[in-house]
Amino acid sequence: MATAVVAVVLLVAGLSLVLVQRALLTDSLDNALIQRAEDIVALLESNPPPEELAQGATEAFAQLVDEDGSVVMSTPNLRNAPPLSIEVGGPQEETTIQTLEGLEVDDDHFRVLSRVVAGVGVLHVGTTYDVVGESTTVLISSLAVVIPIVVAMLAMLVWWLVGRTLRPVEAIRAEVAAIGSTDLHRRVPGSGSGDEIDRLAGTMNAMLERVETSVTRQQRFVADASHELRNPLTRIRAALDLERRGSGDPQVIDDLLEEVIALQRMVEDMLYMARADAGANRSVFKRVDLDDVLLREAQSVRSRQDVVMDMSRVSAAQVYGDSSQLGRAIRNLVANAERHATSRVQLSLLEDDGAAVLSVVDDGPGIPADQAQFVFERFTRLDEFRNADEGGTGLGLAIAREIAEVHAGTLNLIPEHDISGATFEMRIPLAD
């Protein structure tokens, strides 16, 4: 296509060049004829006038015809020739220039100027037009040879350049085609030139990295879920086995019920995270009084009588979001703080820089600095709370952060606070 377009452009340019050259050469001939006619008119006005006109160029001629159609004088090559059969019309002193053939002079094409001379007759001055035709023919012949050669060379050059340009694309395609589900660590080659193809390679690598992260995250989720579900199912099976043997201990039924409740909570958390990964969690956003949600969830979470729940710093704040999801995030944060607190959990809610800032602080053992980056990962429990009975499902903080991000907010662990323990801060944009 590129070659065809350039060929058309060259053909149009060549045709234009031929037409321009023909026009310029014709104008040059016309100017020479005008000058020749003026010289002859001036010569006719001399005293005495000449008996014969000078011929000038070999293929040029001149003839003066009176008003009766008789030849008054001419150049030697038209001596004894009849009047030229050239029609001239119009007012006196009009000059006509035209291209004629078949004149008495020769069979060639001639460029002829006919000028009406007042009181004398009509002056015909002509010269051969073959010089224009021959020059144009030479130019056309040259272009007929040069243009195909240029187009052929261009076709080869374009073919080579396009092939070289697309070679990295083929390498990218081949590499992507070879990447399987077990080869997600592989990346496509980049040229490092910063051009469009190099940026394409960078985009492909970024996509592969996201896919690898997603698959790894899914595989780890499945592995962790299998591991986490094994223990409660083992305990449930053991309790059922004891009950089947007729142990008669009422505590077995109570323990079994607690295990089922914990297992149900874990399955619900895993289902929420799976739906979040698939983008299937539906949210109904509306204005929510976050302080009401906080107070309600804090009261529902309380299970330890030896922990004081300090809510004196809770003030009104209204956000735009899903009330049930926000309640779940707050419930997870408060439950996590109560589980690890020694005697006190402090809740605060205030407005700051266009956001509602919710802080949950416990006075427990805190989180070691080298493990702080892992607290929001799924199924993460610190070593001292690795037991699922004390450490929860390991999904609460991950779910809380997911909900905060869905609401265009953040959830972070604050490294410095005014009491010992851990401080979690969630920021949600205020409702307009």
C-alpha positions as CSV (number, residue, x, y, z in Angstrom):
1,M,0.0,0.0,0.0
2,A,2.8,2.4,0.8
3,T,4.5,1.6,-2.5
4,A,1.2,2.1,-4.4
5,V,0.6,5.5,-2.7
6,V,4.1,6.7,-3.5
7,A,3.8,5.4,-7.1
8,V,0.6,7.5,-7.5
9,V,2.3,10.5,-6.0
10,L,5.2,10.1,-8.3
11,L,3.0,9.7,-11.4
12,V,1.0,12.9,-10.4
13,A,4.3,14.7,-9.8
14,G,5.7,13.5,-13.1
15,L,2.6,14.6,-15.0
16,S,2.7,18.0,-13.4
17,L,6.4,18.3,-14.2
18,V,5.7,17.5,-17.9
19,L,2.8,20.0,-18.1
20,V,4.9,22.7,-16.4
21,Q,7.8,22.2,-18.7
22,R,5.5,22.3,-21.8
23,A,4.0,25.5,-20.5
24,L,7.3,27.1,-19.8
25,L,8.8,26.2,-23.2
26,T,5.6,27.4,-25.0
27,D,5.8,30.7,-23.1
28,S,9.4,31.1,-24.1
29,L,8.5,30.5,-27.8
30,D,5.6,32.9,-27.6
31,N,7.8,35.6,-26.1
32,A,10.4,35.1,-28.9
33,L,7.6,35.3,-31.5
34,I,6.3,38.5,-30.0
35,Q,9.7,40.0,-30.0
36,R,10.3,38.9,-33.6
37,A,6.9,40.5,-34.7
38,E,7.8,43.8,-33.0
39,D,11.1,43.9,-34.8
40,I,9.5,43.3,-38.2
41,V,6.9,46.0,-37.6
42,A,9.6,48.4,-36.7
43,L,11.5,47.4,-39.8
44,L,8.4,48.0,-41.9
45,E,8.2,51.5,-40.6
46,S,11.7,52.3,-41.7
47,N,12.4,54.2,-44.9
48,P,12.8,52.6,-47.3
49,P,11.1,49.4,-46.1
50,P,13.0,46.1,-47.0
51,E,12.0,44.0,-49.9
52,E,12.4,40.7,-48.1
53,L,12.3,39.7,-44.4
54,A,15.3,38.1,-42.8
55,Q,14.7,34.5,-42.1
56,G,16.5,34.2,-38.7
57,A,16.4,30.6,-37.6
58,T,16.3,27.8,-40.1
59,E,12.9,26.6,-39.1
60,A,11.4,30.0,-38.6
61,F,9.4,32.0,-41.1
62,A,7.5,35.3,-41.5
63,Q,5.0,36.5,-44.1
64,L,3.2,39.8,-44.6
65,V,-0.1,39.6,-46.4
66,D,-2.0,42.8,-47.4
67,E,-5.7,43.4,-47.0
68,D,-6.4,42.0,-50.5
69,G,-4.8,38.6,-49.5
70,S,-1.6,39.2,-51.6
71,V,1.8,38.5,-50.2
72,V,3.7,41.7,-49.6
73,M,7.0,40.2,-48.4
74,S,8.2,37.1,-46.7
75,T,11.3,35.2,-45.5
76,P,13.3,33.3,-48.1
77,N,11.8,29.9,-47.2
78,L,8.4,31.3,-48.2
79,R,9.5,33.1,-51.4
80,N,6.9,32.6,-54.1
81,A,4.7,30.8,-51.7
82,P,1.0,31.5,-51.6
83,P,-0.5,33.3,-48.6
84,L,-0.6,31.1,-45.5
85,S,-4.1,29.8,-44.8
86,I,-4.3,31.2,-41.2
87,E,-7.6,32.6,-40.0
88,V,-7.3,35.9,-38.1
89,G,-10.3,37.6,-36.6
90,G,-10.9,40.4,-34.2
91,P,-10.2,44.2,-34.1
92,Q,-7.2,46.0,-35.4
93,E,-3.8,45.4,-33.8
94,E,-5.0,42.1,-32.3
95,T,-2.4,39.4,-31.8
96,T,-3.2,35.7,-32.1
97,I,-0.9,32.9,-31.1
98,Q,-1.8,29.3,-32.0
99,T,-0.2,25.9,-32.8
100,L,-0.7,24.7,-36.4
101,E,0.4,21.9,-38.6
102,G,0.3,21.2,-42.4
103,L,1.5,24.7,-43.3
104,E,3.2,25.3,-46.7
105,V,6.5,25.6,-44.8
106,D,6.8,22.1,-43.6
107,D,4.8,19.2,-42.2
108,D,6.0,19.9,-38.6
109,H,4.0,21.6,-35.9
110,F,4.5,25.4,-35.8
111,R,3.8,28.0,-33.2
112,V,2.4,30.9,-35.2
113,L,1.8,34.5,-34.2
114,S,-0.6,36.4,-36.4
115,R,-0.7,40.2,-35.9
116,V,-2.9,42.7,-37.7
117,V,-0.8,45.7,-38.8
118,A,-2.9,48.8,-39.4
119,G,-2.9,50.0,-43.0
120,V,-0.7,47.2,-44.2
121,G,-2.3,43.8,-43.5
122,V,-1.6,40.8,-41.4
123,L,1.9,39.7,-40.3
124,H,2.4,36.0,-39.7
125,V,5.5,35.0,-37.7
126,G,6.2,31.4,-36.9
127,T,8.7,28.9,-35.6
128,T,8.8,25.2,-35.2
129,Y,7.1,23.7,-32.2
130,D,9.0,20.4,-32.3
131,V,11.6,21.7,-29.8
132,V,8.8,21.7,-27.2
133,G,7.5,18.3,-28.2
134,E,11.0,16.8,-28.3
135,S,11.9,18.2,-24.9
136,T,8.6,16.9,-23.4
137,T,9.1,13.5,-25.0
138,V,12.6,13.3,-23.5
139,L,11.2,14.2,-20.1
140,I,8.4,11.7,-20.4
141,S,10.9,9.0,-21.5
142,S,13.2,9.8,-18.6
143,L,10.3,9.7,-16.1
144,A,9.0,6.4,-17.6
145,V,12.4,4.8,-16.7
146,V,13.1,6.6,-13.4
147,I,9.7,6.3,-11.8
148,P,9.5,2.4,-12.0
149,I,13.0,2.1,-10.8
150,V,12.3,4.4,-7.8
151,V,9.1,2.6,-7.1
152,A,10.8,-0.8,-7.2
153,M,13.6,0.4,-4.9
154,L,11.0,2.0,-2.6
155,A,9.0,-1.2,-2.5
156,M,12.1,-3.2,-1.4
157,L,13.1,-0.6,1.1
158,V,9.6,-0.5,2.6
159,W,9.4,-4.3,2.7
160,W,12.7,-4.4,4.5
161,L,11.8,-1.6,6.9
162,V,8.4,-3.0,7.7
163,G,9.8,-6.4,8.2
164,R,12.5,-5.1,10.5
165,T,10.0,-3.0,12.4
166,L,7.6,-5.9,12.9
167,R,10.3,-8.4,13.8
168,P,10.0,-7.4,17.5
169,V,6.2,-7.7,17.3
170,E,6.7,-11.3,16.0
171,A,9.1,-12.0,18.9
172,I,6.5,-10.7,21.4
173,R,3.8,-12.8,19.7
174,A,5.9,-15.9,19.8
175,E,6.8,-15.4,23.4
176,V,3.2,-14.8,24.5
177,A,2.1,-17.9,22.6
178,A,4.7,-20.0,24.4
179,I,3.7,-18.8,27.9
180,G,1.5,-21.3,29.7
181,S,-0.1,-21.4,33.1
182,T,3.1,-22.6,34.6
183,D,5.3,-20.1,32.8
184,L,3.8,-16.8,34.0
185,H,7.2,-15.7,35.2
186,R,8.4,-15.3,31.6
187,R,8.4,-11.9,30.0
188,V,8.4,-10.6,26.4
189,P,11.6,-9.1,25.1
190,G,11.8,-5.3,24.8
191,S,14.2,-3.3,22.7
192,G,14.7,-0.5,25.2
193,S,14.4,2.1,22.4
194,G,11.3,3.7,23.9
195,D,9.3,3.6,20.7
196,E,5.7,2.3,20.3
197,I,6.8,-1.4,20.1
198,D,9.0,-1.1,23.1
199,R,6.1,0.4,25.0
200,L,3.9,-2.4,23.8
201,A,6.4,-4.9,25.2
202,G,6.3,-3.0,28.5
203,T,2.5,-3.1,28.6
204,M,2.5,-6.8,27.8
205,N,5.0,-7.4,30.6
206,A,2.9,-5.3,33.0
207,M,-0.1,-7.4,32.1
208,L,1.7,-10.6,32.5
209,E,2.9,-9.5,35.9
210,R,-0.7,-8.7,36.9
211,V,-1.8,-12.1,35.7
212,E,1.0,-13.8,37.5
213,T,0.2,-11.9,40.7
214,S,-3.5,-12.8,40.4
215,V,-2.8,-16.5,39.7
216,T,-0.3,-16.7,42.5
217,R,-2.7,-14.9,44.8
218,Q,-5.5,-17.3,43.8
219,Q,-3.3,-20.4,44.3
220,R,-2.1,-19.1,47.7
221,F,-5.7,-18.4,48.6
222,V,-6.8,-21.9,47.8
223,A,-3.8,-23.4,49.6
224,D,-4.4,-21.2,52.7
225,A,-8.1,-21.9,52.6
226,S,-7.5,-25.6,52.5
227,H,-5.1,-25.3,55.4
228,E,-7.4,-23.1,57.5
229,L,-10.4,-25.3,56.9
230,R,-8.5,-28.5,57.8
231,N,-8.2,-27.8,61.5
232,P,-11.8,-26.9,62.3
233,L,-13.1,-29.8,60.3
234,T,-10.7,-32.1,62.1
235,R,-12.0,-30.8,65.5
236,I,-15.6,-31.1,64.3
237,R,-15.0,-34.7,63.2
238,A,-13.3,-35.5,66.6
239,A,-16.2,-34.0,68.5
240,L,-18.8,-35.9,66.4
241,D,-16.8,-39.1,66.9
242,L,-16.9,-38.6,70.7
243,E,-20.6,-37.9,70.6
244,R,-21.2,-41.0,68.5
245,R,-19.4,-43.1,71.1
246,G,-21.8,-41.7,73.7
247,S,-19.5,-39.5,75.8
248,G,-22.5,-37.7,77.3
249,D,-20.5,-34.6,77.8
250,P,-22.6,-31.4,77.1
251,Q,-19.4,-29.5,76.5
252,V,-18.8,-31.5,73.4
253,I,-22.0,-30.0,71.8
254,D,-21.0,-26.5,72.9
255,D,-17.5,-26.9,71.4
256,L,-19.0,-28.3,68.2
257,L,-21.4,-25.4,67.9
258,E,-18.5,-22.9,68.4
259,E,-16.4,-24.7,65.7
260,V,-19.3,-24.6,63.3
261,I,-19.9,-20.9,64.0
262,A,-16.1,-20.2,63.5
263,L,-16.2,-22.3,60.3
264,Q,-19.2,-20.5,59.0
265,R,-17.5,-17.1,59.7
266,M,-14.4,-18.3,57.9
267,V,-16.3,-19.5,54.8
268,E,-18.2,-16.2,54.7
269,D,-14.9,-14.3,54.8
270,M,-13.4,-16.4,52.1
271,L,-16.5,-16.0,50.0
272,Y,-16.4,-12.3,50.3
273,M,-12.7,-12.2,49.3
274,A,-13.4,-14.5,46.3
275,R,-16.2,-12.2,45.2
276,A,-14.0,-9.2,45.7
277,D,-11.3,-10.7,43.5
278,A,-13.9,-11.4,40.8
279,G,-15.4,-7.9,41.1
280,A,-18.8,-9.5,42.0
281,N,-19.5,-7.8,45.3
282,R,-22.5,-5.5,44.9
283,S,-22.5,-2.3,46.8
284,V,-25.5,0.0,47.4
285,F,-24.0,3.5,48.0
286,K,-25.9,6.2,49.9
287,R,-25.3,8.7,52.7
288,V,-24.2,6.9,55.8
289,D,-23.8,8.3,59.3
290,L,-20.5,6.6,60.1
291,D,-20.7,7.4,63.8
292,D,-23.9,5.5,64.1
293,V,-22.4,2.5,62.3
294,L,-19.3,2.6,64.6
295,L,-21.3,2.7,67.8
296,R,-23.6,-0.1,66.7
297,E,-20.8,-2.4,65.6
298,A,-18.7,-1.7,68.7
299,Q,-21.5,-2.8,70.9
300,S,-22.2,-5.9,68.9
301,V,-18.6,-7.0,68.9
302,R,-18.1,-6.7,72.7
303,S,-17.4,-10.2,74.1
304,R,-14.8,-9.6,76.8
305,Q,-15.9,-8.0,80.0
306,D,-12.3,-7.2,81.1
307,V,-11.8,-4.9,78.1
308,V,-13.0,-1.2,78.4
309,M,-14.4,0.2,75.1
310,D,-13.6,3.9,75.1
311,M,-15.8,5.7,72.6
312,S,-15.5,9.2,74.1
313,R,-13.8,10.6,71.0
314,V,-16.4,9.6,68.5
315,S,-18.0,12.6,66.7
316,A,-20.4,12.8,63.8
317,A,-19.2,12.1,60.3
318,Q,-21.3,11.4,57.2
319,V,-19.8,9.5,54.2
320,Y,-21.2,8.1,50.9
321,G,-21.0,4.3,50.9
322,D,-22.5,0.9,51.6
323,S,-23.7,0.7,55.2
324,S,-23.4,-3.0,55.5
325,Q,-19.9,-3.2,54.1
326,L,-18.7,-0.3,56.2
327,G,-20.2,-2.0,59.2
328,R,-18.3,-5.2,58.3
329,A,-15.0,-3.4,58.1
330,I,-15.5,-1.6,61.4
331,R,-16.6,-4.9,63.0
332,N,-13.4,-6.6,61.8
333,L,-11.2,-3.8,63.2
334,V,-12.9,-3.6,66.5
335,A,-12.9,-7.4,66.9
336,N,-9.2,-7.5,66.1
337,A,-8.5,-4.8,68.6
338,E,-10.6,-6.5,71.4
339,R,-9.0,-9.8,70.7
340,H,-5.5,-8.4,71.2
341,A,-6.2,-5.7,73.9
342,T,-5.0,-6.1,77.4
343,S,-7.7,-3.9,79.1
344,R,-8.7,-1.1,76.8
345,V,-9.8,-0.3,73.2
346,Q,-10.0,3.3,72.2
347,L,-12.3,4.3,69.2
348,S,-12.2,7.7,67.7
349,L,-13.9,9.3,64.7
350,L,-13.3,12.8,63.4
351,E,-13.3,14.8,60.2
352,D,-10.0,15.9,58.7
353,D,-9.1,17.3,55.3
354,G,-12.3,16.2,53.6
355,A,-12.3,12.7,55.0
356,A,-13.8,10.8,57.9
357,V,-10.9,9.4,60.0
358,L,-11.7,6.4,62.1
359,S,-9.0,5.1,64.5
360,V,-9.1,1.9,66.5
361,V,-6.4,1.6,69.1
362,D,-5.7,-1.3,71.5
363,D,-3.3,-1.5,74.4
364,G,-2.1,-5.1,73.6
365,P,1.4,-6.3,72.8
366,G,1.4,-4.4,69.5
367,I,2.8,-5.5,66.2
368,P,6.6,-5.9,65.6
369,A,8.0,-3.6,63.1
370,D,9.4,-6.4,60.9
371,Q,5.9,-8.0,60.7
372,A,3.8,-4.8,60.2
373,Q,3.8,-5.1,56.4
374,F,2.1,-8.5,56.6
375,V,-0.9,-7.8,58.8
376,F,-3.1,-7.0,55.8
377,E,-2.3,-10.1,53.9
378,R,-4.8,-12.9,53.8
379,F,-4.7,-15.7,56.5
380,T,-2.0,-13.7,58.2
381,R,-1.6,-14.2,62.0
382,L,1.4,-13.2,64.1
383,D,3.2,-16.1,65.6
384,E,1.9,-15.7,69.1
385,F,-1.7,-15.7,67.8
386,R,-1.3,-18.4,65.2
387,N,-4.0,-20.5,66.9
388,A,-7.3,-19.9,65.1
389,D,-9.2,-19.9,68.3
390,E,-7.4,-16.7,69.4
391,G,-6.2,-15.3,66.1
392,G,-9.4,-15.2,64.2
393,T,-9.7,-16.3,60.5
394,G,-6.8,-14.2,59.3
395,L,-9.0,-12.4,56.8
396,G,-10.5,-9.6,58.9
397,L,-7.9,-6.9,58.2
398,A,-7.7,-7.9,54.5
399,I,-11.4,-7.6,54.2
400,A,-11.4,-4.3,56.0
401,R,-8.8,-2.8,53.7
402,E,-10.6,-4.1,50.6
403,I,-13.8,-2.4,51.8
404,A,-11.9,0.9,52.5
405,E,-10.5,0.8,49.0
406,V,-13.9,0.1,47.4
407,H,-15.1,3.3,49.2
408,A,-12.1,5.3,47.7
409,G,-10.4,5.3,51.1
410,T,-7.4,3.8,52.9
411,L,-6.7,1.6,55.9
412,N,-3.2,1.7,57.4
413,L,-1.4,0.6,60.5
414,I,0.0,3.7,62.2
415,P,3.4,3.0,63.6
416,E,3.3,5.7,66.3
417,H,0.5,6.4,68.8
418,D,0.0,7.7,72.3
419,I,-0.6,4.3,73.9
420,S,1.0,0.9,73.6
421,G,-0.5,-1.7,71.2
422,A,-1.6,-1.2,67.6
423,T,-3.4,1.7,65.9
424,F,-5.4,1.2,62.7
425,E,-6.6,4.2,60.8
426,M,-9.3,4.1,58.1
427,R,-10.0,7.2,56.0
428,I,-13.1,7.5,53.9
429,P,-14.0,10.6,51.9
430,L,-16.9,12.7,53.4
431,A,-20.2,12.9,51.6
432,D,-20.7,16.1,49.6
